[in-house]
Amino acid sequence: MLGFSIYLDKDIGNEARNYIRLMKKNGFSEVFSSVHIPEEDATQYIKRLRSLGTVCLEENLKLTVDIDEQALRTLGVTISSARDLVSEGISALRLDDGFTNEQIAELSHQLSLALNASTISATDVQQLIKFGADFKHMEAWHNYYPRPETGLDETWFLEKNTWLKQHNFKVVAFVPGDKKLRGPIFQGLPSLEKHRNEHPLVAANELMKCFAVDKAFIGDPRLSNSVIAQFKSFYFENSAKLHIETKFPQLFERVWHNRPEVARDVVRLVESRKQNQHLSVVPDEGKPRKRGTITIDNLSYGRYRGEIQICKVDLGKDKKVNVIGHVLQKDIALLSLIGENTEIEFISDEEKKDD
C-alpha cells in the first residue's frame, strides 16, 4: 500500500540504511529507485544499486527499479535472464520506453513489472495477451512530474485509472515528500499537480480513496520524522497526530477521540466534557475561529461546557466559546482525515522534536 524512494546519486551509507529501516518500521513495504546509469559512472551506480538491493533483502522490502534496456545490459542481464536480478534484491522492473510488448511478455514470467500507466493502450493489452504475458505480475505506474504545472489532471487521471482497473492492473502513483525534495528543481515529485504542495499523507490518502490508486509512493528522497509517524498513526492505528500551539498544554496530555458521529464543521473530542466538568471556563471576549482553531465551550454553554473542538472550517465569534489554541499550519490539512472514533494525539509546539 505504501512505498518510498531511494535514489543512487550517492552511496547507500548509514544515513540511507537508517532511513530505510525507519520507513519499514513505520509500515512502508516497498522501495522505488531510478537506475538510468550514466556510462562515465556505471561502476558506482551498479555498486549502489546492489547495496540498496542487499538492504531491501535484509528488510524484506520489495524493490522496483526504473530501467531501460541499456541499463539492463550494464547490469549484466538480458531479457531472457532478468530473473537473476531477484537474487540481488531487485523484485520488479519499471520499464522505460523502448521495450516491445513481446519483450514485456517474456519479462513478466521472470519477475514483477511496472508499466507506464499513462501510455498503456487497448492495443498494448491485446498484444500482451497475444504474447502470453502474465498479468498477475504487471502493475500500472504513473510518472511523477518535477516541473510545476506539468502534473496530471484529476479528471483524466481518474478516467485512466478506472480503465486500468477494468483491465485488472493495480495502479501506482506518487506524492511529494516534505523533508528533502529532489533536485534540480526541488518542487516535489507528485503524479497529480494538485498534490504538489499538499501534505504527503493527505495526498496519499486521496490517491487511494478518490482516484482508484492501489499503492502510493513518496517520490522525493525524504519524509520528516513527524510525517513518517503520522503515516503510521493514520494507516495502522486509526490515529491522527496533530502539532499544536496552546497556552494550556496540560489539557492535551492524554489521547482523545473524535465522536462516532462525524460533525461537518468541527472535530468534537468525545471525552472532553466529562474530563473538564470541574473547570470553570469563564467567557472571554470571543474571537473568530479560523480553520484549525482549538476551542473550549465556556460556562455560558450549559451542558456543553468543557467540550473541546477543532474547527474544520472558518467560523465566526461565539461568546459561549473560548479559543485556546490552534493546529499548526502544516497539519491543518490532516483534519480532513479525522473520521468516526479516530484517535487524536496532540503534540504541543514545545514538545516538537527536530526532524
C-alpha positions as CSV (number, residue, x, y, z in Angstrom):
1,M,0.0,0.0,0.0
2,L,2.8,2.4,0.8
3,G,6.2,2.9,-0.7
4,F,9.1,5.4,-0.7
5,S,12.0,6.3,-3.0
6,I,15.8,5.9,-2.6
7,Y,18.0,7.4,-5.3
8,L,21.5,6.4,-6.3
9,D,23.2,9.9,-6.6
10,K,25.3,8.9,-3.6
11,D,26.4,5.7,-1.7
12,I,23.9,3.8,0.3
13,G,25.6,4.6,3.6
14,N,24.4,4.5,7.2
15,E,22.1,7.5,6.8
16,A,20.2,5.8,3.9
17,R,20.2,2.5,5.7
18,N,18.7,4.0,8.8
19,Y,16.1,5.8,6.8
20,I,15.1,2.6,5.0
21,R,14.8,0.7,8.3
22,L,12.8,3.6,9.9
23,M,10.3,3.5,6.9
24,K,9.9,-0.2,7.2
25,K,9.3,0.0,10.9
26,N,6.6,2.6,10.3
27,G,4.6,0.5,7.8
28,F,6.2,1.2,4.4
29,S,6.7,-2.0,2.4
30,E,8.1,-1.1,-1.0
31,V,11.1,0.9,-2.4
32,F,11.4,2.7,-5.7
33,S,14.7,3.7,-7.4
34,S,15.7,5.0,-10.8
35,V,18.5,3.2,-12.5
36,H,19.4,5.2,-15.6
37,I,23.1,4.5,-15.4
38,P,25.5,7.2,-16.9
39,E,28.3,5.5,-18.8
40,E,31.0,7.5,-17.1
41,D,29.8,6.4,-13.6
42,A,28.4,2.9,-14.4
43,T,30.6,1.1,-11.8
44,Q,29.4,3.4,-9.0
45,Y,25.8,3.1,-9.9
46,I,25.9,-0.7,-10.1
47,K,27.6,-0.8,-6.7
48,R,25.0,1.5,-5.1
49,L,22.1,-0.5,-6.7
50,R,23.5,-3.7,-5.3
51,S,23.9,-2.2,-1.9
52,L,20.3,-1.0,-2.0
53,G,19.2,-4.4,-3.1
54,T,21.0,-6.0,-0.2
55,V,19.3,-3.7,2.3
56,C,15.9,-4.4,0.8
57,L,16.5,-8.2,1.0
58,E,17.5,-7.8,4.7
59,E,14.4,-5.7,5.4
60,N,12.0,-7.8,3.3
61,L,11.1,-4.8,1.2
62,K,10.1,-5.0,-2.5
63,L,12.4,-3.0,-4.7
64,T,11.2,-1.7,-8.0
65,V,13.8,0.0,-10.3
66,D,13.1,2.3,-13.2
67,I,15.3,0.9,-16.0
68,D,15.9,1.0,-19.7
69,E,17.5,-1.7,-22.0
70,Q,21.0,-0.1,-21.8
71,A,20.9,-0.2,-18.0
72,L,19.7,-3.8,-18.1
73,R,22.8,-4.7,-20.2
74,T,25.1,-2.8,-17.9
75,L,23.8,-4.8,-15.0
76,G,24.9,-7.9,-16.9
77,V,21.5,-9.4,-17.7
78,T,19.4,-9.8,-20.8
79,I,15.6,-10.1,-21.4
80,S,15.9,-13.8,-21.0
81,S,18.0,-13.8,-17.8
82,A,16.3,-10.9,-15.9
83,R,15.2,-13.2,-13.2
84,D,18.8,-13.2,-12.0
85,L,18.1,-9.7,-10.5
86,V,15.8,-11.2,-7.9
87,S,18.7,-12.8,-6.0
88,E,20.2,-9.3,-5.8
89,G,17.1,-7.8,-4.1
90,I,15.5,-6.3,-7.2
91,S,11.9,-7.5,-7.1
92,A,10.4,-5.6,-10.0
93,L,11.4,-3.5,-13.1
94,R,9.6,-0.3,-14.1
95,L,10.1,-0.5,-17.8
96,D,11.1,2.7,-19.6
97,D,10.1,3.3,-23.2
98,G,11.9,1.1,-25.7
99,F,10.8,-2.4,-24.6
100,T,8.5,-4.2,-27.1
101,N,5.3,-5.9,-25.9
102,E,6.8,-9.2,-26.8
103,Q,9.8,-8.5,-24.5
104,I,7.5,-7.3,-21.8
105,A,5.5,-10.5,-22.0
106,E,8.8,-12.6,-21.7
107,L,9.9,-10.5,-18.7
108,S,6.6,-10.9,-17.0
109,H,7.3,-14.6,-16.4
110,Q,10.5,-13.8,-14.6
111,L,9.8,-11.0,-12.2
112,S,7.2,-8.3,-11.5
113,L,6.9,-5.4,-13.9
114,A,5.6,-1.9,-13.7
115,L,4.3,-0.5,-17.0
116,N,3.8,3.2,-17.8
117,A,0.2,3.8,-16.7
118,S,-0.1,6.9,-18.9
119,T,0.7,5.2,-22.2
120,I,-0.8,1.7,-21.9
121,S,-3.4,1.4,-24.6
122,A,-6.0,-1.2,-25.6
123,T,-3.7,-2.3,-28.4
124,D,-0.9,-2.9,-25.9
125,V,-3.2,-5.0,-23.8
126,Q,-4.3,-7.1,-26.8
127,Q,-0.7,-7.6,-27.8
128,L,0.4,-8.6,-24.3
129,I,-2.4,-11.2,-24.3
130,K,-1.3,-12.4,-27.7
131,F,2.3,-12.9,-26.5
132,G,1.1,-14.7,-23.3
133,A,2.1,-12.1,-20.7
134,D,1.5,-12.9,-17.1
135,F,-0.9,-10.1,-16.0
136,K,-0.6,-11.2,-12.3
137,H,3.0,-9.9,-12.4
138,M,2.2,-6.5,-14.0
139,E,1.2,-3.2,-12.4
140,A,0.5,0.2,-14.0
141,W,2.7,3.0,-12.6
142,H,2.2,6.7,-13.2
143,N,5.1,9.0,-13.5
144,Y,6.0,11.8,-11.2
145,Y,6.4,15.4,-12.5
146,P,9.3,17.5,-11.2
147,R,8.3,20.7,-13.0
148,P,5.4,22.8,-11.6
149,E,2.3,22.9,-13.8
150,T,3.1,19.6,-15.6
151,G,1.5,17.2,-13.1
152,L,-1.6,15.2,-14.2
153,D,-5.2,16.4,-14.4
154,E,-7.5,14.8,-11.9
155,T,-10.4,14.0,-14.3
156,W,-8.1,12.4,-16.9
157,F,-6.2,10.6,-14.0
158,L,-9.4,9.0,-12.6
159,E,-10.7,8.0,-16.1
160,K,-7.4,6.4,-16.9
161,N,-7.2,4.6,-13.6
162,T,-10.8,3.3,-14.0
163,W,-9.9,1.9,-17.4
164,L,-6.7,0.3,-16.0
165,K,-8.6,-1.4,-13.2
166,Q,-11.1,-2.7,-15.7
167,H,-8.1,-4.5,-17.3
168,N,-7.0,-5.9,-13.9
169,F,-4.0,-3.7,-13.4
170,K,-3.0,-2.5,-9.9
171,V,-2.4,1.3,-10.1
172,V,0.5,3.1,-8.5
173,A,1.2,6.8,-8.2
174,F,3.5,9.3,-6.4
175,V,3.1,12.0,-3.8
176,P,5.7,14.6,-2.8
177,G,7.9,14.4,0.3
178,D,8.4,17.2,2.8
179,K,11.9,16.9,4.3
180,K,14.2,16.6,1.4
181,L,13.0,17.4,-2.2
182,R,14.8,16.1,-5.2
183,G,16.8,18.4,-7.4
184,P,17.4,20.1,-9.7
185,I,14.0,21.9,-9.4
186,F,13.1,21.0,-5.7
187,Q,9.4,21.4,-6.3
188,G,8.2,18.0,-5.2
189,L,7.5,14.8,-7.2
190,P,3.8,14.3,-7.4
191,S,1.8,12.5,-10.1
192,L,-1.1,14.9,-9.7
193,E,-0.4,18.6,-10.0
194,K,-2.9,19.3,-7.2
195,H,-0.7,17.4,-4.8
196,R,2.5,19.4,-5.4
197,N,2.3,21.4,-2.2
198,E,-0.1,19.1,-0.3
199,H,0.7,17.3,2.9
200,P,2.1,13.9,1.8
201,L,-0.3,11.9,4.0
202,V,-3.4,13.8,2.8
203,A,-2.2,13.4,-0.8
204,A,-1.6,9.6,-0.4
205,N,-5.0,9.1,1.2
206,E,-6.7,11.0,-1.6
207,L,-5.0,8.9,-4.3
208,M,-6.2,5.7,-2.7
209,K,-9.6,6.9,-1.6
210,C,-10.7,9.0,-4.5
211,F,-8.6,8.1,-7.6
212,A,-8.6,4.3,-7.7
213,V,-4.9,4.0,-6.8
214,D,-3.8,0.9,-5.0
215,K,-0.3,2.0,-3.8
216,A,1.1,5.4,-3.1
217,F,4.8,6.1,-3.2
218,I,6.7,9.1,-1.8
219,G,8.5,10.5,-4.8
220,D,11.0,12.7,-3.1
221,P,14.1,11.3,-1.2
222,R,13.0,12.0,2.4
223,L,10.0,12.4,4.7
224,S,10.4,14.2,8.0
225,N,10.2,12.0,11.2
226,S,6.9,13.7,12.2
227,V,5.2,12.9,8.9
228,I,6.5,9.3,9.0
229,A,4.9,9.0,12.4
230,Q,1.7,10.5,11.0
231,F,1.6,7.9,8.3
232,K,2.0,5.1,10.8
233,S,-0.7,6.5,13.1
234,F,-3.2,7.0,10.3
235,Y,-2.8,3.8,8.3
236,F,-2.1,1.3,11.1
237,E,-3.6,2.8,14.3
238,N,-6.6,4.9,13.1
239,S,-4.9,7.8,14.8
240,A,-4.1,11.4,13.9
241,K,-1.1,13.2,15.3
242,L,-1.6,16.9,15.3
243,H,1.1,19.5,16.2
244,I,-0.5,22.4,18.0
245,E,0.3,25.7,19.8
246,T,-1.6,26.3,23.0
247,K,-1.3,28.2,26.3
248,F,-2.9,25.2,28.0
249,P,-0.7,22.2,27.1
250,Q,-1.9,20.3,30.3
251,L,-5.4,19.9,28.6
252,F,-3.9,17.9,25.8
253,E,-1.6,15.4,27.5
254,R,-4.0,12.5,27.0
255,V,-5.2,10.7,23.9
256,W,-8.6,11.8,22.6
257,H,-11.1,10.6,20.1
258,N,-13.5,12.2,17.7
259,R,-17.1,11.4,18.3
260,P,-18.6,8.3,16.5
261,E,-20.9,10.6,14.5
262,V,-18.8,13.0,12.4
263,A,-19.8,16.7,12.5
264,R,-19.5,18.8,9.4
265,D,-17.8,21.8,10.8
266,V,-15.8,20.7,13.8
267,V,-14.0,17.7,15.4
268,R,-15.6,17.1,18.7
269,L,-13.4,15.4,21.4
270,V,-15.8,12.9,22.9
271,E,-14.1,12.7,26.3
272,S,-13.7,16.4,26.9
273,R,-16.9,17.4,28.6
274,K,-16.6,14.6,31.2
275,Q,-12.9,15.4,31.8
276,N,-13.4,19.1,32.0
277,Q,-16.6,19.2,34.0
278,H,-14.6,20.5,37.0
279,L,-13.3,23.5,35.1
280,S,-15.0,26.9,35.4
281,V,-14.2,28.3,32.0
282,V,-15.2,32.0,32.2
283,P,-16.4,33.6,28.9
284,D,-13.8,35.9,27.2
285,E,-14.3,38.5,24.5
286,G,-14.8,35.8,21.8
287,K,-12.6,35.5,18.8
288,P,-13.1,34.4,15.2
289,R,-12.4,30.7,14.7
290,K,-10.4,30.0,11.6
291,R,-9.9,26.5,10.3
292,G,-7.6,24.7,12.7
293,T,-8.6,26.7,15.8
294,I,-9.0,24.7,19.0
295,T,-11.8,25.9,21.3
296,I,-13.4,25.0,24.6
297,D,-17.1,25.7,25.4
298,N,-17.4,28.0,28.4
299,L,-19.9,28.2,31.3
300,S,-22.4,30.0,29.1
301,Y,-22.9,26.8,27.0
302,G,-24.7,24.9,29.8
303,R,-24.4,21.2,29.4
304,Y,-21.8,21.6,26.6
305,R,-19.3,23.4,28.9
306,G,-15.8,21.9,28.8
307,E,-16.3,20.5,25.3
308,I,-13.1,20.8,23.2
309,Q,-13.4,21.2,19.4
310,I,-11.2,21.7,16.4
311,C,-12.6,23.9,13.6
312,K,-12.6,22.2,10.2
313,V,-13.9,25.4,8.6
314,D,-13.8,29.1,9.3
315,L,-16.4,30.0,11.9
316,G,-17.3,33.4,13.5
317,K,-17.1,34.6,17.1
318,D,-19.3,32.9,19.7
319,K,-19.4,34.3,23.2
320,K,-20.0,30.8,24.5
321,V,-16.8,29.5,23.0
322,N,-13.2,30.4,24.1
323,V,-10.2,30.0,21.7
324,I,-7.4,28.0,23.5
325,G,-5.0,27.1,20.7
326,H,-4.6,26.1,17.0
327,V,-3.3,23.3,14.9
328,L,0.0,24.2,13.2
329,Q,-0.5,25.2,9.5
330,K,1.5,22.2,8.2
331,D,-1.1,19.8,9.9
332,I,-4.4,21.6,9.2
333,A,-5.0,19.5,6.1
334,L,-5.0,16.4,8.3
335,L,-8.3,17.5,9.7
336,S,-10.0,16.1,6.6
337,L,-8.7,12.6,7.6
338,I,-10.4,12.5,11.0
339,G,-13.4,10.2,10.9
340,E,-15.6,8.4,13.3
341,N,-13.8,7.4,16.6
342,T,-10.4,8.5,15.2
343,E,-7.8,8.6,17.9
344,I,-6.2,12.0,18.2
345,E,-2.8,12.8,19.8
346,F,-1.8,16.4,20.3
347,I,1.9,17.4,20.2
348,S,2.3,20.8,21.6
349,D,4.8,23.1,19.9
350,E,7.3,23.0,22.7
351,E,7.4,19.2,22.5
352,K,8.3,19.0,18.9
353,K,11.5,17.1,18.1
354,D,13.9,18.1,15.4
355,D,13.2,16.2,12.2
